[in-house]
Amino acid sequence: MSQPIHFALSQKDIPTRWYNLNADFPEPLPPPLHPGTKQPVTPDLLAPIFPENLIMQEVCPDRWVEIPAEVRDIYALWRPTPLLRAVRLEKDLQTPAHIYYKYEGVSPAGSHKPNTAVAQAYYNKLAGTQRLATETGAGQWGSSLAFACRLFGLECNVFMVKVSFEQKPYRKLMMQAWGATVHPSPSDRTEYGRKLLAEDPDCPGSLGIAISEAIEDTVKSQNTKYSLGSVLNHVCLHQTVIGQETIEQMKLAGEEPDVIVGCIGGGSNFAGLTFPWLHHKIKEQKKYRVVAVEPSSCASVTQGELRYDFGDTAEMTPLLMMYTLGHKFMPPRIHAGGLRYHGMAPMVSHAKKLGLVDAVAYPQKKVFEAAVRFARTEGILPAPEPSHAVAAVIDEAIKCREEGRGRVILFNLCGHGLLDLAAYDSYLSGTMQD
Ligand SMILES: *Cc1c(COP(=O)(O)O)cnc(C)c1O
């Protein structure tokens, strides 16, 4: 054994608390607004859709929030997740850079999303909720919530963006295997879905539409709450177990990152990896360059505006201060379904506005070229979403080679691509378009 490449923690090292960046922002995060009055929303306004304990987390000012023992016990099924050094990719790129990746694909659903799904199911169970309604794009969130609901004995009702429902049957089957009910969205289950289907029976759907349907289902059903897998503050909070573990693992590796990279759809895996590092960047003036990578075809941060906008297409959510392409934006059918969202988490947007993070955009073919290069050196087939991060990391490592400069690069490999092989097929057969 020549060189350590795997930096393992044990079950006792699972973080005991979540980190809340809202406690450390140099300027406070702009609050969500009521769309009618334009006043900050009060917790009672959110009460029909979220349980009180999660509403309190959404507005929580504390830096640290204790993780309930029941949640940590479930995290132990796959956490702590591995941190690996990509020595074979480094060699292939002939780069002096050191590349590390945190691998969240080892969870039961194959992505980072169970980190918040388990927490949300727990708090809902505690609050007496019997049924959760949600939306899902490519199915990663729906499958994560289906899994979490099963463990806590909750019913799970999922509105899945129609184009994915048809193109990606395997995650739908995972949800059904865990006992969830899945509808293609737009569906005939809601007034809003029926209206859209009457206008266009072939409407491919979007996350914004599916969110509207899930919220309508929530307010019109008994003992039902709504659950969102990204964007919101409490989701970013739950994901910070990723970054906290990574800080300990980089200590084991004896290195500190110069560049920290993650892909952004709604912003939660990026928040999860980077916020604990931003804590040190803010408190100790660390020089980490923190980079968010989005698809060129749905580039909310690099091409959108920072303003108040709705989180959904039907204008049912509060107004959120975020980078947005507009809530009516219909993203093209790219393979990274998890990155097809018009907005960005308010906390990630705020970090970008304050100059704590940078953003770049990549086109689809370049992303898959990077994914295949990663698979052929490191073995793991990355999901299309984190392949955006892989593409940016490869470019950074090549820059290091050209400048003759060693740097430490860390990124979040937030899911595997074993259920996204149709996307690989499209790339490998040469039919993929940008
Ligand atoms: C859902 C998902 C994303 C996008 O959501 P974020 O909230 O931006 O993390 C990215 N990668 C994977 C693997 C996902 O499942």
PDBQT file of the ligand as one rigid body, heavy atoms in Angstrom, charges set to zero:
ROOT
HETATM    1  C1  LIG A 501     -31.280  16.647  -5.954  1.00  0.00    +0.000 C 
HETATM    2  C2  LIG A 501     -29.903  16.502  -6.328  1.00  0.00    +0.000 A 
HETATM    3  C3  LIG A 501     -29.128  17.611  -6.677  1.00  0.00    +0.000 A 
HETATM    4  C4  LIG A 501     -29.659  18.997  -6.721  1.00  0.00    +0.000 C 
HETATM    5  O1  LIG A 501     -30.133  19.495  -5.494  1.00  0.00    +0.000 OA
HETATM    6  P1  LIG A 501     -29.278  20.399  -4.528  1.00  0.00    +0.000 P 
HETATM    7  O2  LIG A 501     -30.259  20.851  -3.527  1.00  0.00    +0.000 OA
HETATM    8  O3  LIG A 501     -28.701  21.537  -5.335  1.00  0.00    +0.000 OA
HETATM    9  O4  LIG A 501     -28.216  19.546  -3.949  1.00  0.00    +0.000 OA
HETATM   10  C5  LIG A 501     -27.824  17.394  -7.018  1.00  0.00    +0.000 A 
HETATM   11  N1  LIG A 501     -27.284  16.164  -7.039  1.00  0.00    +0.000 NA
HETATM   12  C6  LIG A 501     -27.988  15.074  -6.700  1.00  0.00    +0.000 A 
HETATM   13  C7  LIG A 501     -27.323  13.740  -6.735  1.00  0.00    +0.000 C 
HETATM   14  C8  LIG A 501     -29.310  15.209  -6.330  1.00  0.00    +0.000 A 
HETATM   15  O5  LIG A 501     -30.006  14.129  -5.982  1.00  0.00    +0.000 OA
ENDROOT
TORSDOF 0
